[in-house]
Amino acid sequence: MIRINRYDIIIYVREVRNMDWDLTEKVLRNLAYIVAMVVGIINAKKALNDIKDRKEKKKEEEIEKRLARKTRRK
């Protein structure tokens, strides 16, 4: 079916008959939950990697401080 909107743009609309809108809504909602979980997992992994990087950087700085103290004493 073809419709023309108020801006004179032709819109092709497919007529959907006998479609189970409740099922479609449930599928889309579940898909949204899955996408949200994946995004949450990705953000959690990034946060964990940032924490690990900060710990490693802190350890390296401690080692550098120790070496600096030892060289000052000599």
PATI-782628 format. One record per residue: residue number from 1; residue in one letter; chain; x, y, z of N, C-alpha, C in turn. Coordinates in steps of 0.05 Angstrom, whole numbers, plus 5000, padded with zeros to 4 digits. Layout:
ROPA gudren vexvex drenvex  n.x  n.y  n.z ca.x ca.y ca.z  c.x  c.y  c.z
ROPA    NUM      A       A    X    Y    Z    X    Y    Z    X    Y    Z
...
***
This chain:
ROPA gudren vexvex drenvex  n.x  n.y  n.z ca.x ca.y ca.z  c.x  c.y  c.z
ROPA      1      M       A 5017 4977 5000 5000 5000 5000 5018 5025 5000
ROPA      2      I       A 5010 5045 4986 5025 5069 4984 5010 5092 4998
ROPA      3      R       A 5024 5107 5014 5012 5130 5027 5030 5154 5022
ROPA      4      I       A 5017 5177 5023 5032 5202 5020 5028 5218 5045
ROPA      5      N       A 5050 5226 5058 5047 5241 5083 5042 5270 5077
ROPA      6      R       A 5041 5286 5098 5035 5314 5095 5056 5330 5081
ROPA      7      Y       A 5081 5319 5079 5102 5333 5065 5104 5323 5036
ROPA      8      D       A 5084 5309 5026 5083 5298 4999 5105 5278 4994
ROPA      9      I       A 5113 5263 5014 5133 5242 5011 5119 5216 5010
ROPA     10      I       A 5126 5200 4990 5113 5174 4987 5124 5154 5007
ROPA     11      I       A 5106 5142 5021 5114 5122 5040 5101 5095 5032
ROPA     12      Y       A 5118 5075 5031 5108 5048 5024 5103 5034 5051
ROPA     13      V       A 5078 5027 5055 5070 5014 5080 5061 4986 5073
ROPA     14      R       A 5074 4967 5085 5066 4939 5082 5044 4933 5101
ROPA     15      E       A 5023 4922 5091 5001 4915 5109 5008 4889 5122
ROPA     16      V       A 5004 4889 5148 5010 4866 5164 4984 4856 5175
ROPA     17      R       A 4976 4832 5167 4951 4821 5177 4958 4796 5193
ROPA     18      N       A 4941 4792 5213 4943 4768 5230 4970 4765 5243
ROPA     19      M       A 4982 4787 5250 5008 4786 5263 5004 4787 5293
ROPA     20      D       A 5019 4770 5307 5016 4769 5336 5034 4791 5348
ROPA     21      W       A 5022 4813 5355 5037 4836 5365 5048 4831 5393
ROPA     22      D       A 5033 4815 5409 5043 4809 5436 5069 4793 5434
ROPA     23      L       A 5070 4773 5416 5094 4758 5412 5117 4775 5402
ROPA     24      T       A 5111 4793 5383 5132 4811 5372 5142 4829 5394
ROPA     25      E       A 5125 4839 5411 5133 4856 5433 5151 4841 5452
ROPA     26      K       A 5144 4817 5459 5160 4800 5477 5188 4795 5466
ROPA     27      V       A 5189 4788 5440 5214 4783 5427 5232 4807 5427
ROPA     28      L       A 5220 4830 5421 5236 4855 5420 5245 4863 5448
ROPA     29      R       A 5228 4858 5468 5236 4865 5496 5259 4847 5505
ROPA     30      N       A 5257 4821 5498 5279 4802 5506 5305 4809 5491
ROPA     31      L       A 5302 4817 5466 5326 4826 5451 5339 4850 5464
ROPA     32      A       A 5322 4869 5473 5333 4893 5486 5347 4885 5512
ROPA     33      Y       A 5336 4866 5527 5349 4856 5552 5376 4844 5545
ROPA     34      I       A 5377 4828 5524 5402 4815 5516 5423 4836 5509
ROPA     35      V       A 5415 4855 5493 5434 4877 5485 5444 4892 5509
ROPA     36      A       A 5426 4898 5528 5434 4912 5552 5453 4896 5569
ROPA     37      M       A 5449 4870 5570 5468 4853 5585 5495 4852 5572
ROPA     38      V       A 5496 4850 5546 5521 4850 5532 5536 4876 5536
ROPA     39      V       A 5522 4898 5534 5535 4925 5539 5545 4926 5568
ROPA     40      G       A 5529 4916 5587 5538 4916 5615 5563 4899 5619
ROPA     41      I       A 5565 4876 5605 5588 4859 5608 5613 4873 5596
ROPA     42      I       A 5609 4885 5573 5632 4899 5560 5642 4922 5579
ROPA     43      N       A 5623 4937 5590 5632 4959 5608 5645 4948 5633
ROPA     44      A       A 5636 4925 5644 5648 4913 5667 5677 4904 5660
ROPA     45      K       A 5680 4892 5637 5707 4883 5629 5726 4907 5627
ROPA     46      K       A 5716 4929 5615 5733 4953 5612 5741 4963 5640
ROPA     47      A       A 5722 4964 5658 5727 4973 5685 5748 4956 5699
ROPA     48      L       A 5745 4929 5696 5765 4911 5708 5792 4915 5696
ROPA     49      N       A 5794 4919 5670 5820 4923 5658 5832 4950 5667
ROPA     50      D       A 5816 4970 5671 5826 4996 5681 5837 4992 5709
ROPA     51      I       A 5823 4977 5726 5833 4972 5753 5859 4957 5753
ROPA     52      K       A 5861 4937 5735 5887 4922 5733 5909 4940 5724
ROPA     53      D       A 5903 4957 5704 5924 4976 5694 5933 4995 5716
ROPA     54      R       A 5914 5005 5732 5922 5023 5754 5939 5009 5775
ROPA     55      K       A 5932 4984 5781 5948 4968 5800 5977 4964 5790
ROPA     56      E       A 5979 4957 5764 6005 4953 5752 6022 4979 5752
ROPA     57      K       A 6009 5000 5746 6022 5026 5745 6032 5034 5773
ROPA     58      K       A 6015 5028 5793 6022 5035 5821 6046 5018 5829
ROPA     59      K       A 6047 4992 5822 6069 4975 5829 6095 4985 5816
ROPA     60      E       A 6093 4993 5790 6117 5003 5776 6127 5029 5790
ROPA     61      E       A 6109 5046 5798 6117 5071 5812 6130 5064 5838
ROPA     62      E       A 6120 5044 5853 6133 5037 5878 6161 5026 5873
ROPA     63      I       A 6164 5010 5853 6191 5000 5846 6210 5022 5839
ROPA     64      E       A 6200 5042 5823 6217 5064 5816 6225 5081 5841
ROPA     65      K       A 6206 5084 5859 6212 5099 5884 6233 5085 5900
ROPA     66      R       A 6231 5058 5903 6251 5043 5918 6278 5045 5905
ROPA     67      L       A 6279 5043 5879 6305 5046 5865 6317 5074 5869
ROPA     68      A       A 6299 5094 5868 6309 5121 5872 6320 5125 5900
ROPA     69      R       A 6307 5113 5920 6317 5115 5948 6344 5101 5950
ROPA     70      K       A 6347 5077 5938 6372 5063 5940 6395 5078 5926
ROPA     71      T       A 6389 5090 5904 6410 5105 5890 6418 5130 5905
ROPA     72      R       A 6399 5143 5919 6405 5167 5935 6423 5160 5959
ROPA     73      R       A 6419 5137 5970 6434 5129 5994 6463 5123 5987
ROPA     74      K       A 6468 5113 5963 6496 5106 5955 6511 5130 5948
***
